[in-house]
Amino acid sequence: QVQLAESGGGLVQAGESLKLSCLASGKTWTIGGMAWYRQTPGKERELVARITRGGVPREFGDFVKGRNTIRRDNTKNTVDLQMNNLTHEVTAVYSCYAQAQGFECWGKGTQVTVST
């Protein structure tokens, strides 16, 4: 089993930057791709960014293009999401995701709130 724990969420002001971190534990050698998702009330969870085991990133969503960076460190079992120049539409619960030998693993999520 793989466990994921997010950190770094909180209340920030528009225009500021924030870095979310996800620490994996357990059978970390089984982890393949990882990703960050977000969810707002009443909406389905949506993919923000993903990264392969080899570190190839891809960001999604018009609200994040050019302002977000996903990185992972396999030696530390972490995947980070750097978000810059935050806007109110970034407000959501952000969850870490990992694929591990066919299993889908999720963290509990961390709230990010951007005040205007």
C-alpha positions in Angstrom: 0.0 0.0 0.0 1.0 3.6 -0.6 -0.1 6.5 1.6 0.0 10.1 0.5 0.0 13.2 2.7 -0.4 16.7 1.4 0.9 19.8 3.0 1.3 23.5 2.2 -2.3 24.6 1.8 -3.8 27.6 3.5 -5.1 31.1 3.0 -3.1 33.4 0.7 -3.7 36.7 -1.0 -4.2 37.1 -4.7 -0.9 37.5 -6.6 1.1 35.5 -4.0 2.7 32.1 -4.6 2.2 28.8 -2.8 3.8 25.4 -2.9 1.9 22.3 -2.2 3.9 19.1 -1.2 2.9 15.5 -1.2 4.9 12.9 0.7 4.4 9.3 -0.2 5.1 6.5 2.2 4.7 2.7 2.2 5.5 0.8 -0.9 6.9 3.8 -2.7 8.9 1.7 -5.1 5.7 0.7 -6.8 4.7 4.3 -7.6 4.5 5.3 -11.3 2.8 8.4 -12.4 1.7 11.1 -9.8 -0.6 14.0 -10.1 -2.4 16.9 -8.4 -6.1 17.2 -8.7 -8.4 19.9 -7.4 -12.1 20.1 -6.4 -14.4 22.9 -5.7 -17.9 22.5 -4.1 -20.5 21.1 -6.4 -18.0 20.3 -9.1 -16.1 17.1 -10.1 -12.5 16.7 -9.3 -10.3 17.9 -12.1 -6.7 17.3 -13.0 -4.3 20.1 -12.4 -0.9 18.6 -13.3 0.7 15.2 -13.6 4.2 13.9 -13.8 5.7 10.6 -14.9 8.0 8.5 -12.8 10.8 9.8 -14.9 9.8 13.4 -14.2 8.1 14.5 -17.4 5.5 17.1 -16.4 2.3 18.3 -17.9 0.0 21.0 -16.6 -3.7 21.2 -17.4 -6.4 23.8 -17.0 -6.6 27.3 -18.4 -6.4 28.7 -14.9 -3.0 27.3 -14.3 -1.2 27.4 -17.6 2.1 29.2 -17.3 1.8 29.7 -13.6 2.1 26.2 -12.2 5.0 23.8 -12.0 4.9 20.2 -10.9 8.1 18.5 -9.8 8.9 15.2 -8.1 11.9 13.9 -6.2 11.9 10.1 -6.2 14.7 10.0 -3.6 12.5 11.8 -1.2 9.2 10.4 -2.4 7.7 13.8 -2.9 5.8 15.6 -5.6 5.3 19.3 -5.3 3.0 21.8 -7.0 4.3 25.3 -7.2 1.6 27.8 -8.0 2.4 31.4 -8.8 0.4 34.6 -9.2 -2.6 33.1 -7.6 -6.1 34.2 -8.4 -9.4 33.5 -6.6 -10.3 30.8 -9.1 -7.5 28.7 -7.7 -9.4 28.3 -4.5 -10.1 24.6 -4.0 -9.2 21.4 -2.2 -6.0 20.0 -3.8 -5.4 16.3 -3.6 -2.3 14.2 -4.4 -2.7 11.1 -6.6 -0.4 8.2 -7.4 -0.6 5.1 -9.5 1.0 2.2 -7.8 0.9 -1.2 -9.5 -2.6 -0.7 -10.8 -3.9 0.8 -7.6 -5.1 4.4 -7.4 -3.9 6.2 -4.3 -5.2 9.4 -3.0 -4.3 11.8 -0.2 -6.9 13.4 2.0 -6.4 16.8 0.4 -5.4 20.3 1.5 -7.5 23.4 1.2 -6.1 26.4 -0.7 -8.0 29.6 -0.4 -7.1 32.7 -2.3 -8.5 36.0 -1.0 -9.1 39.0 -3.2 
